[in-house]
Amino acid sequence: MNVRHYRNYKNRISKWYFVSYNFSQISGLSGFGSIELQLSGKPNLNEIEKFILENDSELKNAIVLNIVPTRKKYAHKVKR
């Protein structure tokens, strides 16, 4: 699974967050993954879940498990 990158340019002051999530799709498949987000302000779990749902139809049933601030600008492939 590849790490996805999302950017939010509403505010120039933004930080990168490494987000781990768990998802279950309508087809019955489920799994875990991670993405790296660049967001402004201090996002909470609900805001990030909403952001993922609005921007990635594949993960429409994703549940965010963890948010970790990171300095990395580019995430690497995530091993399952």
PDB file with SEQRES, HELIX, SHEET and CRYST1 records, atoms N, CA, C and O in Angstrom:
SEQRES   1 A   80  MET ASN VAL ARG HIS TYR ARG ASN TYR LYS ASN ARG ILE          
SEQRES   2 A   80  SER LYS TRP TYR PHE VAL SER TYR ASN PHE SER GLN ILE          
SEQRES   3 A   80  SER GLY LEU SER GLY PHE GLY SER ILE GLU LEU GLN LEU          
SEQRES   4 A   80  SER GLY LYS PRO ASN LEU ASN GLU ILE GLU LYS PHE ILE          
SEQRES   5 A   80  LEU GLU ASN ASP SER GLU LEU LYS ASN ALA ILE VAL LEU          
SEQRES   6 A   80  ASN ILE VAL PRO THR ARG LYS LYS TYR ALA HIS LYS VAL          
SEQRES   7 A   80  LYS ARG                                                      
HELIX    1 AA1 LEU A   45  ASN A   55  1                                  11    
HELIX    2 AA2 SER A   57  LEU A   59  5                                   3    
SHEET    1 AA1 4 ARG A   4  ARG A   7  0                                        
SHEET    2 AA1 4 SER A  30  SER A  40  1                                        
SHEET    3 AA1 4 SER A  14  SER A  24 -1                                        
SHEET    4 AA1 4 ILE A  63  THR A  70 -1                                        
CRYST1    1.000    1.000    1.000  90.00  90.00  90.00 P 1           1          
ATOM      1  N   MET A   1       0.844  -1.185   0.000  1.00  0.00           N  
ATOM      2  CA  MET A   1       0.000   0.000   0.000  1.00  0.00           C  
ATOM      3  C   MET A   1       0.884   1.241   0.000  1.00  0.00           C  
ATOM      4  O   MET A   1       1.844   1.331   0.765  1.00  0.00           O  
ATOM      5  N   ASN A   2       0.564   2.164  -0.834  1.00  0.00           N  
ATOM      6  CA  ASN A   2       1.347   3.390  -0.900  1.00  0.00           C  
ATOM      7  C   ASN A   2       0.824   4.417   0.084  1.00  0.00           C  
ATOM      8  O   ASN A   2      -0.364   4.456   0.403  1.00  0.00           O  
ATOM      9  N   VAL A   3       1.721   5.231   0.548  1.00  0.00           N  
ATOM     10  CA  VAL A   3       1.335   6.323   1.435  1.00  0.00           C  
ATOM     11  C   VAL A   3       0.779   7.439   0.577  1.00  0.00           C  
ATOM     12  O   VAL A   3       1.352   7.776  -0.459  1.00  0.00           O  
ATOM     13  N   ARG A   4      -0.317   8.006   0.993  1.00  0.00           N  
ATOM     14  CA  ARG A   4      -0.931   9.089   0.233  1.00  0.00           C  
ATOM     15  C   ARG A   4      -0.530  10.421   0.836  1.00  0.00           C  
ATOM     16  O   ARG A   4      -0.285  10.529   2.038  1.00  0.00           O  
ATOM     17  N   HIS A   5      -0.467  11.417  -0.005  1.00  0.00           N  
ATOM     18  CA  HIS A   5      -0.099  12.755   0.453  1.00  0.00           C  
ATOM     19  C   HIS A   5      -1.268  13.700   0.220  1.00  0.00           C  
ATOM     20  O   HIS A   5      -1.842  13.738  -0.868  1.00  0.00           O  
ATOM     21  N   TYR A   6      -1.610  14.449   1.235  1.00  0.00           N  
ATOM     22  CA  TYR A   6      -2.663  15.452   1.101  1.00  0.00           C  
ATOM     23  C   TYR A   6      -2.125  16.778   1.601  1.00  0.00           C  
ATOM     24  O   TYR A   6      -1.353  16.822   2.558  1.00  0.00           O  
ATOM     25  N   ARG A   7      -2.526  17.837   0.964  1.00  0.00           N  
ATOM     26  CA  ARG A   7      -2.084  19.159   1.398  1.00  0.00           C  
ATOM     27  C   ARG A   7      -3.297  20.048   1.590  1.00  0.00           C  
ATOM     28  O   ARG A   7      -4.284  19.962   0.860  1.00  0.00           O  
ATOM     29  N   ASN A   8      -3.195  20.890   2.577  1.00  0.00           N  
ATOM     30  CA  ASN A   8      -4.259  21.846   2.843  1.00  0.00           C  
ATOM     31  C   ASN A   8      -3.610  23.220   2.822  1.00  0.00           C  
ATOM     32  O   ASN A   8      -2.840  23.562   3.719  1.00  0.00           O  
ATOM     33  N   TYR A   9      -3.920  24.008   1.801  1.00  0.00           N  
ATOM     34  CA  TYR A   9      -3.242  25.293   1.626  1.00  0.00           C  
ATOM     35  C   TYR A   9      -4.061  26.473   2.142  1.00  0.00           C  
ATOM     36  O   TYR A   9      -3.758  27.623   1.823  1.00  0.00           O  
ATOM     37  N   LYS A  10      -5.101  26.198   2.940  1.00  0.00           N  
ATOM     38  CA  LYS A  10      -5.920  27.298   3.436  1.00  0.00           C  
ATOM     39  C   LYS A  10      -5.087  28.264   4.274  1.00  0.00           C  
ATOM     40  O   LYS A  10      -5.347  29.467   4.289  1.00  0.00           O  
ATOM     41  N   ASN A  11      -4.109  27.743   4.953  1.00  0.00           N  
ATOM     42  CA  ASN A  11      -3.259  28.553   5.813  1.00  0.00           C  
ATOM     43  C   ASN A  11      -1.816  28.180   5.494  1.00  0.00           C  
ATOM     44  O   ASN A  11      -1.485  26.996   5.429  1.00  0.00           O  
ATOM     45  N   ARG A  12      -0.963  29.163   5.298  1.00  0.00           N  
ATOM     46  CA  ARG A  12       0.425  28.852   4.943  1.00  0.00           C  
ATOM     47  C   ARG A  12       1.189  28.213   6.095  1.00  0.00           C  
ATOM     48  O   ARG A  12       2.160  27.487   5.878  1.00  0.00           O  
ATOM     49  N   ILE A  13       0.746  28.485   7.324  1.00  0.00           N  
ATOM     50  CA  ILE A  13       1.409  27.866   8.472  1.00  0.00           C  
ATOM     51  C   ILE A  13       0.824  26.470   8.627  1.00  0.00           C  
ATOM     52  O   ILE A  13      -0.276  26.302   9.153  1.00  0.00           O  
ATOM     53  N   SER A  14       1.556  25.486   8.171  1.00  0.00           N  
ATOM     54  CA  SER A  14       1.035  24.126   8.234  1.00  0.00           C  
ATOM     55  C   SER A  14       2.127  23.176   8.685  1.00  0.00           C  
ATOM     56  O   SER A  14       3.315  23.467   8.545  1.00  0.00           O  
ATOM     57  N   LYS A  15       1.721  22.044   9.225  1.00  0.00           N  
ATOM     58  CA  LYS A  15       2.654  21.027   9.687  1.00  0.00           C  
ATOM     59  C   LYS A  15       2.275  19.706   9.038  1.00  0.00           C  
ATOM     60  O   LYS A  15       1.153  19.515   8.568  1.00  0.00           O  
ATOM     61  N   TRP A  16       3.246  18.803   9.026  1.00  0.00           N  
ATOM     62  CA  TRP A  16       2.984  17.466   8.508  1.00  0.00           C  
ATOM     63  C   TRP A  16       2.560  16.563   9.653  1.00  0.00           C  
ATOM     64  O   TRP A  16       3.125  16.633  10.745  1.00  0.00           O  
ATOM     65  N   TYR A  17       1.574  15.722   9.410  1.00  0.00           N  
ATOM     66  CA  TYR A  17       1.111  14.756  10.403  1.00  0.00           C  
ATOM     67  C   TYR A  17       1.124  13.372   9.772  1.00  0.00           C  
ATOM     68  O   TYR A  17       0.639  13.181   8.657  1.00  0.00           O  
ATOM     69  N   PHE A  18       1.683  12.411  10.495  1.00  0.00           N  
ATOM     70  CA  PHE A  18       1.671  11.026  10.034  1.00  0.00           C  
ATOM     71  C   PHE A  18       0.456  10.377  10.688  1.00  0.00           C  
ATOM     72  O   PHE A  18       0.359  10.330  11.914  1.00  0.00           O  
ATOM     73  N   VAL A  19      -0.454   9.887   9.887  1.00  0.00           N  
ATOM     74  CA  VAL A  19      -1.732   9.390  10.389  1.00  0.00           C  
ATOM     75  C   VAL A  19      -1.873   7.906  10.095  1.00  0.00           C  
ATOM     76  O   VAL A  19      -1.760   7.481   8.945  1.00  0.00           O  
ATOM     77  N   SER A  20      -2.119   7.124  11.127  1.00  0.00           N  
ATOM     78  CA  SER A  20      -2.389   5.709  10.879  1.00  0.00           C  
ATOM     79  C   SER A  20      -3.896   5.504  10.954  1.00  0.00           C  
ATOM     80  O   SER A  20      -4.586   6.153  11.741  1.00  0.00           O  
ATOM     81  N   TYR A  21      -4.393   4.602  10.133  1.00  0.00           N  
ATOM     82  CA  TYR A  21      -5.839   4.381  10.095  1.00  0.00           C  
ATOM     83  C   TYR A  21      -6.147   2.918   9.854  1.00  0.00           C  
ATOM     84  O   TYR A  21      -5.286   2.142   9.438  1.00  0.00           O  
ATOM     85  N   ASN A  22      -7.382   2.558  10.120  1.00  0.00           N  
ATOM     86  CA  ASN A  22      -7.858   1.221   9.844  1.00  0.00           C  
ATOM     87  C   ASN A  22      -9.094   1.416   8.982  1.00  0.00           C  
ATOM     88  O   ASN A  22      -9.876   2.341   9.205  1.00  0.00           O  
ATOM     89  N   PHE A  23      -9.270   0.546   7.998  1.00  0.00           N  
ATOM     90  CA  PHE A  23     -10.405   0.741   7.100  1.00  0.00           C  
ATOM     91  C   PHE A  23     -11.089  -0.585   6.792  1.00  0.00           C  
ATOM     92  O   PHE A  23     -10.467  -1.647   6.805  1.00  0.00           O  
ATOM     93  N   SER A  24     -12.362  -0.494   6.520  1.00  0.00           N  
ATOM     94  CA  SER A  24     -13.104  -1.671   6.059  1.00  0.00           C  
ATOM     95  C   SER A  24     -13.953  -1.203   4.890  1.00  0.00           C  
ATOM     96  O   SER A  24     -14.665  -0.204   4.986  1.00  0.00           O  
ATOM     97  N   GLN A  25     -13.872  -1.920   3.810  1.00  0.00           N  
ATOM     98  CA  GLN A  25     -14.586  -1.514   2.607  1.00  0.00           C  
ATOM     99  C   GLN A  25     -15.855  -2.336   2.452  1.00  0.00           C  
ATOM    100  O   GLN A  25     -16.018  -3.382   3.081  1.00  0.00           O  
ATOM    101  N   ILE A  26     -16.732  -1.852   1.619  1.00  0.00           N  
ATOM    102  CA  ILE A  26     -18.021  -2.512   1.410  1.00  0.00           C  
ATOM    103  C   ILE A  26     -17.823  -3.955   0.937  1.00  0.00           C  
ATOM    104  O   ILE A  26     -18.629  -4.830   1.252  1.00  0.00           O  
ATOM    105  N   SER A  27     -16.746  -4.201   0.177  1.00  0.00           N  
ATOM    106  CA  SER A  27     -16.497  -5.541  -0.355  1.00  0.00           C  
ATOM    107  C   SER A  27     -16.126  -6.536   0.740  1.00  0.00           C  
ATOM    108  O   SER A  27     -16.034  -7.736   0.480  1.00  0.00           O  
ATOM    109  N   GLY A  28     -15.912  -6.046   1.967  1.00  0.00           N  
ATOM    110  CA  GLY A  28     -15.562  -6.946   3.062  1.00  0.00           C  
ATOM    111  C   GLY A  28     -14.074  -6.957   3.359  1.00  0.00           C  
ATOM    112  O   GLY A  28     -13.641  -7.553   4.345  1.00  0.00           O  
ATOM    113  N   LEU A  29     -13.283  -6.301   2.511  1.00  0.00           N  
ATOM    114  CA  LEU A  29     -11.849  -6.241   2.763  1.00  0.00           C  
ATOM    115  C   LEU A  29     -11.581  -5.250   3.888  1.00  0.00           C  
ATOM    116  O   LEU A  29     -12.298  -4.262   4.041  1.00  0.00           O  
ATOM    117  N   SER A  30     -10.555  -5.518   4.664  1.00  0.00           N  
ATOM    118  CA  SER A  30     -10.195  -4.568   5.714  1.00  0.00           C  
ATOM    119  C   SER A  30      -8.685  -4.558   5.856  1.00  0.00           C  
ATOM    120  O   SER A  30      -8.010  -5.483   5.403  1.00  0.00           O  
ATOM    121  N   GLY A  31      -8.156  -3.526   6.476  1.00  0.00           N  
ATOM    122  CA  GLY A  31      -6.719  -3.457   6.648  1.00  0.00           C  
ATOM    123  C   GLY A  31      -6.304  -2.205   7.380  1.00  0.00           C  
ATOM    124  O   GLY A  31      -7.131  -1.438   7.873  1.00  0.00           O  
ATOM    125  N   PHE A  32      -4.993  -2.018   7.438  1.00  0.00           N  
ATOM    126  CA  PHE A  32      -4.423  -0.859   8.098  1.00  0.00           C  
ATOM    127  C   PHE A  32      -3.523  -0.134   7.117  1.00  0.00           C  
ATOM    128  O   PHE A  32      -3.043  -0.733   6.154  1.00  0.00           O  
ATOM    129  N   GLY A  33      -3.292   1.125   7.346  1.00  0.00           N  
ATOM    130  CA  GLY A  33      -2.389   1.870   6.486  1.00  0.00           C  
ATOM    131  C   GLY A  33      -1.998   3.166   7.141  1.00  0.00           C  
ATOM    132  O   GLY A  33      -2.418   3.466   8.259  1.00  0.00           O  
ATOM    133  N   SER A  34      -1.195   3.929   6.443  1.00  0.00           N  
ATOM    134  CA  SER A  34      -0.758   5.222   6.956  1.00  0.00           C  
ATOM    135  C   SER A  34      -0.738   6.227   5.821  1.00  0.00           C  
ATOM    136  O   SER A  34      -0.514   5.868   4.665  1.00  0.00           O  
ATOM    137  N   ILE A  35      -0.970   7.476   6.153  1.00  0.00           N  
ATOM    138  CA  ILE A  35      -0.833   8.553   5.189  1.00  0.00           C  
ATOM    139  C   ILE A  35      -0.117   9.697   5.876  1.00  0.00           C  
ATOM    140  O   ILE A  35      -0.044   9.750   7.104  1.00  0.00           O  
ATOM    141  N   GLU A  36       0.402  10.596   5.091  1.00  0.00           N  
ATOM    142  CA  GLU A  36       1.033  11.782   5.648  1.00  0.00           C  
ATOM    143  C   GLU A  36       0.243  12.983   5.161  1.00  0.00           C  
ATOM    144  O   GLU A  36       0.050  13.160   3.958  1.00  0.00           O  
ATOM    145  N   LEU A  37      -0.210  13.799   6.087  1.00  0.00           N  
ATOM    146  CA  LEU A  37      -1.024  14.964   5.758  1.00  0.00           C  
ATOM    147  C   LEU A  37      -0.273  16.237   6.087  1.00  0.00           C  
ATOM    148  O   LEU A  37       0.474  16.291   7.064  1.00  0.00           O  
ATOM    149  N   GLN A  38      -0.469  17.257   5.277  1.00  0.00           N  
ATOM    150  CA  GLN A  38       0.051  18.576   5.613  1.00  0.00           C  
ATOM    151  C   GLN A  38      -1.158  19.446   5.896  1.00  0.00           C  
ATOM    152  O   GLN A  38      -1.904  19.800   4.983  1.00  0.00           O  
ATOM    153  N   LEU A  39      -1.350  19.793   7.167  1.00  0.00           N  
ATOM    154  CA  LEU A  39      -2.541  20.518   7.579  1.00  0.00           C  
ATOM    155  C   LEU A  39      -2.163  21.727   8.411  1.00  0.00           C  
ATOM    156  O   LEU A  39      -1.110  21.764   9.047  1.00  0.00           O  
ATOM    157  N   SER A  40      -3.040  22.710   8.392  1.00  0.00           N  
ATOM    158  CA  SER A  40      -2.800  23.903   9.196  1.00  0.00           C  
ATOM    159  C   SER A  40      -3.555  23.789  10.514  1.00  0.00           C  
ATOM    160  O   SER A  40      -4.492  22.999  10.639  1.00  0.00           O  
ATOM    161  N   GLY A  41      -3.143  24.575  11.483  1.00  0.00           N  
ATOM    162  CA  GLY A  41      -3.814  24.578  12.776  1.00  0.00           C  
ATOM    163  C   GLY A  41      -3.499  23.331  13.574  1.00  0.00           C  
ATOM    164  O   GLY A  41      -2.488  22.670  13.333  1.00  0.00           O  
ATOM    165  N   LYS A  42      -4.360  23.009  14.522  1.00  0.00           N  
ATOM    166  CA  LYS A  42      -4.195  21.811  15.336  1.00  0.00           C  
ATOM    167  C   LYS A  42      -5.369  20.888  15.051  1.00  0.00           C  
ATOM    168  O   LYS A  42      -6.383  20.944  15.746  1.00  0.00           O  
ATOM    169  N   PRO A  43      -5.244  20.038  14.035  1.00  0.00           N  
ATOM    170  CA  PRO A  43      -6.365  19.179  13.657  1.00  0.00           C  
ATOM    171  C   PRO A  43      -6.646  18.120  14.720  1.00  0.00           C  
ATOM    172  O   PRO A  43      -5.729  17.660  15.400  1.00  0.00           O  
ATOM    173  N   ASN A  44      -7.900  17.739  14.860  1.00  0.00           N  
ATOM    174  CA  ASN A  44      -8.234  16.638  15.764  1.00  0.00           C  
ATOM    175  C   ASN A  44      -8.654  15.430  14.924  1.00  0.00           C  
ATOM    176  O   ASN A  44      -8.750  15.513  13.700  1.00  0.00           O  
ATOM    177  N   LEU A  45      -8.899  14.319  15.597  1.00  0.00           N  
ATOM    178  CA  LEU A  45      -9.243  13.084  14.882  1.00  0.00           C  
ATOM    179  C   LEU A  45     -10.440  13.260  13.956  1.00  0.00           C  
ATOM    180  O   LEU A  45     -10.414  12.805  12.812  1.00  0.00           O  
ATOM    181  N   ASN A  46     -11.483  13.914  14.443  1.00  0.00           N  
ATOM    182  CA  ASN A  46     -12.689  14.085  13.623  1.00  0.00           C  
ATOM    183  C   ASN A  46     -12.416  14.890  12.364  1.00  0.00           C  
ATOM    184  O   ASN A  46     -12.912  14.559  11.287  1.00  0.00           O  
ATOM    185  N   GLU A  47     -11.615  15.963  12.502  1.00  0.00           N  
ATOM    186  CA  GLU A  47     -11.299  16.794  11.337  1.00  0.00           C  
ATOM    187  C   GLU A  47     -10.504  16.001  10.311  1.00  0.00           C  
ATOM    188  O   GLU A  47     -10.751  16.107   9.110  1.00  0.00           O  
ATOM    189  N   ILE A  48      -9.551  15.208  10.783  1.00  0.00           N  
ATOM    190  CA  ILE A  48      -8.724  14.432   9.856  1.00  0.00           C  
ATOM    191  C   ILE A  48      -9.551  13.328   9.203  1.00  0.00           C  
ATOM    192  O   ILE A  48      -9.407  13.077   8.007  1.00  0.00           O  
ATOM    193  N   GLU A  49     -10.412  12.669   9.970  1.00  0.00           N  
ATOM    194  CA  GLU A  49     -11.295  11.656   9.374  1.00  0.00           C  
ATOM    195  C   GLU A  49     -12.150  12.281   8.275  1.00  0.00           C  
ATOM    196  O   GLU A  49     -12.289  11.714   7.192  1.00  0.00           O  
ATOM    197  N   LYS A  50     -12.716  13.441   8.557  1.00  0.00           N  
ATOM    198  CA  LYS A  50     -13.563  14.128   7.580  1.00  0.00           C  
ATOM    199  C   LYS A  50     -12.752  14.500   6.338  1.00  0.00           C  
ATOM    200  O   LYS A  50     -13.235  14.366   5.214  1.00  0.00           O  
ATOM    201  N   PHE A  51     -11.521  14.965   6.545  1.00  0.00           N  
ATOM    202  CA  PHE A  51     -10.642  15.354   5.448  1.00  0.00           C  
ATOM    203  C   PHE A  51     -10.335  14.151   4.553  1.00  0.00           C  
ATOM    204  O   PHE A  51     -10.353  14.261   3.327  1.00  0.00           O  
ATOM    205  N   ILE A  52     -10.054  13.006   5.173  1.00  0.00           N  
ATOM    206  CA  ILE A  52      -9.760  11.791   4.408  1.00  0.00           C  
ATOM    207  C   ILE A  52     -10.993  11.362   3.611  1.00  0.00           C  
ATOM    208  O   ILE A  52     -10.890  11.020   2.433  1.00  0.00           O  
ATOM    209  N   LEU A  53     -12.150  11.383   4.258  1.00  0.00           N  
ATOM    210  CA  LEU A  53     -13.379  10.961   3.584  1.00  0.00           C  
ATOM    211  C   LEU A  53     -13.689  11.844   2.386  1.00  0.00           C  
ATOM    212  O   LEU A  53     -14.150  11.358   1.353  1.00  0.00           O  
ATOM    213  N   GLU A  54     -13.436  13.147   2.524  1.00  0.00           N  
ATOM    214  CA  GLU A  54     -13.741  14.075   1.437  1.00  0.00           C  
ATOM    215  C   GLU A  54     -12.754  13.963   0.285  1.00  0.00           C  
ATOM    216  O   GLU A  54     -13.090  14.291  -0.853  1.00  0.00           O  
ATOM    217  N   ASN A  55     -11.531  13.502   0.570  1.00  0.00           N  
ATOM    218  CA  ASN A  55     -10.480  13.521  -0.444  1.00  0.00           C  
ATOM    219  C   ASN A  55     -10.080  12.162  -0.984  1.00  0.00           C  
ATOM    220  O   ASN A  55      -9.319  12.095  -1.950  1.00  0.00           O  
ATOM    221  N   ASP A  56     -10.561  11.084  -0.401  1.00  0.00           N  
ATOM    222  CA  ASP A  56     -10.158   9.764  -0.877  1.00  0.00           C  
ATOM    223  C   ASP A  56     -11.335   8.796  -0.800  1.00  0.00           C  
ATOM    224  O   ASP A  56     -11.674   8.307   0.278  1.00  0.00           O  
ATOM    225  N   SER A  57     -11.949   8.524  -1.935  1.00  0.00           N  
ATOM    226  CA  SER A  57     -13.133   7.665  -1.949  1.00  0.00           C  
ATOM    227  C   SER A  57     -12.800   6.218  -1.586  1.00  0.00           C  
ATOM    228  O   SER A  57     -13.668   5.486  -1.112  1.00  0.00           O  
ATOM    229  N   GLU A  58     -11.533   5.794  -1.806  1.00  0.00           N  
ATOM    230  CA  GLU A  58     -11.134   4.432  -1.454  1.00  0.00           C  
ATOM    231  C   GLU A  58     -11.265   4.182   0.037  1.00  0.00           C  
ATOM    232  O   GLU A  58     -11.575   3.072   0.469  1.00  0.00           O  
ATOM    233  N   LEU A  59     -11.026   5.219   0.814  1.00  0.00           N  
ATOM    234  CA  LEU A  59     -11.010   5.072   2.270  1.00  0.00           C  
ATOM    235  C   LEU A  59     -12.255   5.661   2.906  1.00  0.00           C  
ATOM    236  O   LEU A  59     -12.193   6.233   3.995  1.00  0.00           O  
ATOM    237  N   LYS A  60     -13.382   5.520   2.229  1.00  0.00           N  
ATOM    238  CA  LYS A  60     -14.569   6.215   2.737  1.00  0.00           C  
ATOM    239  C   LYS A  60     -15.055   5.677   4.072  1.00  0.00           C  
ATOM    240  O   LYS A  60     -15.845   6.335   4.749  1.00  0.00           O  
ATOM    241  N   ASN A  61     -14.598   4.493   4.464  1.00  0.00           N  
ATOM    242  CA  ASN A  61     -14.966   3.967   5.782  1.00  0.00           C  
ATOM    243  C   ASN A  61     -13.774   3.936   6.733  1.00  0.00           C  
ATOM    244  O   ASN A  61     -13.748   3.147   7.678  1.00  0.00           O  
ATOM    245  N   ALA A  62     -12.802   4.784   6.485  1.00  0.00           N  
ATOM    246  CA  ALA A  62     -11.594   4.778   7.318  1.00  0.00           C  
ATOM    247  C   ALA A  62     -11.884   5.301   8.719  1.00  0.00           C  
ATOM    248  O   ALA A  62     -12.690   6.213   8.904  1.00  0.00           O  
ATOM    249  N   ILE A  63     -11.220   4.713   9.690  1.00  0.00           N  
ATOM    250  CA  ILE A  63     -11.289   5.188  11.073  1.00  0.00           C  
ATOM    251  C   ILE A  63      -9.869   5.560  11.473  1.00  0.00           C  
ATOM    252  O   ILE A  63      -8.978   4.710  11.475  1.00  0.00           O  
ATOM    253  N   VAL A  64      -9.659   6.815  11.809  1.00  0.00           N  
ATOM    254  CA  VAL A  64      -8.314   7.273  12.162  1.00  0.00           C  
ATOM    255  C   VAL A  64      -7.966   6.766  13.553  1.00  0.00           C  
ATOM    256  O   VAL A  64      -8.750   6.907  14.491  1.00  0.00           O  
ATOM    257  N   LEU A  65      -6.774   6.170  13.680  1.00  0.00           N  
ATOM    258  CA  LEU A  65      -6.355   5.610  14.958  1.00  0.00           C  
ATOM    259  C   LEU A  65      -5.362   6.501  15.683  1.00  0.00           C  
ATOM    260  O   LEU A  65      -5.363   6.564  16.913  1.00  0.00           O  
ATOM    261  N   ASN A  66      -4.524   7.182  14.935  1.00  0.00           N  
ATOM    262  CA  ASN A  66      -3.414   7.871  15.574  1.00  0.00           C  
ATOM    263  C   ASN A  66      -2.951   9.032  14.711  1.00  0.00           C  
ATOM    264  O   ASN A  66      -2.955   8.938  13.484  1.00  0.00           O  
ATOM    265  N   ILE A  67      -2.551  10.124  15.348  1.00  0.00           N  
ATOM    266  CA  ILE A  67      -1.990  11.268  14.631  1.00  0.00           C  
ATOM    267  C   ILE A  67      -0.645  11.591  15.268  1.00  0.00           C  
ATOM    268  O   ILE A  67      -0.570  11.844  16.471  1.00  0.00           O  
ATOM    269  N   VAL A  68       0.405  11.582  14.476  1.00  0.00           N  
ATOM    270  CA  VAL A  68       1.734  11.880  14.994  1.00  0.00           C  
ATOM    271  C   VAL A  68       2.334  13.019  14.184  1.00  0.00           C  
ATOM    272  O   VAL A  68       2.510  12.875  12.974  1.00  0.00           O  
ATOM    273  N   PRO A  69       2.657  14.159  14.819  1.00  0.00           N  
ATOM    274  CA  PRO A  69       3.318  15.236  14.078  1.00  0.00           C  
ATOM    275  C   PRO A  69       4.678  14.743  13.578  1.00  0.00           C  
ATOM    276  O   PRO A  69       5.370  14.012  14.286  1.00  0.00           O  
ATOM    277  N   THR A  70       5.057  15.136  12.374  1.00  0.00           N  
ATOM    278  CA  THR A  70       6.324  14.683  11.821  1.00  0.00           C  
ATOM    279  C   THR A  70       6.985  15.801  11.043  1.00  0.00           C  
ATOM    280  O   THR A  70       6.310  16.701  10.542  1.00  0.00           O  
ATOM    281  N   ARG A  71       8.300  15.748  10.939  1.00  0.00           N  
ATOM    282  CA  ARG A  71       9.034  16.753  10.165  1.00  0.00           C  
ATOM    283  C   ARG A  71       9.260  16.281   8.737  1.00  0.00           C  
ATOM    284  O   ARG A  71       9.667  17.057   7.872  1.00  0.00           O  
ATOM    285  N   LYS A  72       8.994  15.007   8.500  1.00  0.00           N  
ATOM    286  CA  LYS A  72       9.225  14.458   7.165  1.00  0.00           C  
ATOM    287  C   LYS A  72       8.310  15.115   6.152  1.00  0.00           C  
ATOM    288  O   LYS A  72       7.120  15.295   6.411  1.00  0.00           O  
ATOM    289  N   LYS A  73       8.848  15.471   5.017  1.00  0.00           N  
ATOM    290  CA  LYS A  73       8.012  16.049   3.969  1.00  0.00           C  
ATOM    291  C   LYS A  73       7.520  14.981   3.010  1.00  0.00           C  
ATOM    292  O   LYS A  73       6.527  15.180   2.311  1.00  0.00           O  
ATOM    293  N   TYR A  74       8.200  13.864   2.973  1.00  0.00           N  
ATOM    294  CA  TYR A  74       7.768  12.794   2.082  1.00  0.00           C  
ATOM    295  C   TYR A  74       7.760  11.493   2.857  1.00  0.00           C  
ATOM    296  O   TYR A  74       8.753  11.125   3.484  1.00  0.00           O  
ATOM    297  N   ALA A  75       6.647  10.809   2.812  1.00  0.00           N  
ATOM    298  CA  ALA A  75       6.541   9.533   3.513  1.00  0.00           C  
ATOM    299  C   ALA A  75       7.019   8.419   2.585  1.00  0.00           C  
ATOM    300  O   ALA A  75       7.004   8.559   1.362  1.00  0.00           O  
ATOM    301  N   HIS A  76       7.439   7.321   3.187  1.00  0.00           N  
ATOM    302  CA  HIS A  76       7.908   6.180   2.409  1.00  0.00           C  
ATOM    303  C   HIS A  76       6.793   5.153   2.314  1.00  0.00           C  
ATOM    304  O   HIS A  76       5.752   5.277   2.958  1.00  0.00           O  
ATOM    305  N   LYS A  77       7.031   4.147   1.506  1.00  0.00           N  
ATOM    306  CA  LYS A  77       6.042   3.080   1.380  1.00  0.00           C  
ATOM    307  C   LYS A  77       5.822   2.432   2.739  1.00  0.00           C  
ATOM    308  O   LYS A  77       6.763   2.233   3.508  1.00  0.00           O  
ATOM    309  N   VAL A  78       4.593   2.114   3.016  1.00  0.00           N  
ATOM    310  CA  VAL A  78       4.259   1.493   4.294  1.00  0.00           C  
ATOM    311  C   VAL A  78       4.162  -0.007   4.094  1.00  0.00           C  
ATOM    312  O   VAL A  78       3.484  -0.479   3.182  1.00  0.00           O  
ATOM    313  N   LYS A  79       4.849  -0.760   4.958  1.00  0.00           N  
ATOM    314  CA  LYS A  79       4.779  -2.213   4.877  1.00  0.00           C  
ATOM    315  C   LYS A  79       3.566  -2.685   5.650  1.00  0.00           C  
ATOM    316  O   LYS A  79       3.269  -2.176   6.730  1.00  0.00           O  
ATOM    317  N   ARG A  80       2.869  -3.658   5.092  1.00  0.00           N  
ATOM    318  CA  ARG A  80       1.683  -4.192   5.787  1.00  0.00           C  
ATOM    319  C   ARG A  80       2.119  -5.134   6.872  1.00  0.00           C  
ATOM    320  O   ARG A  80       1.280  -5.693   7.577  1.00  0.00           O  
TER     321      ARG A  80                                                      
END                                                                             
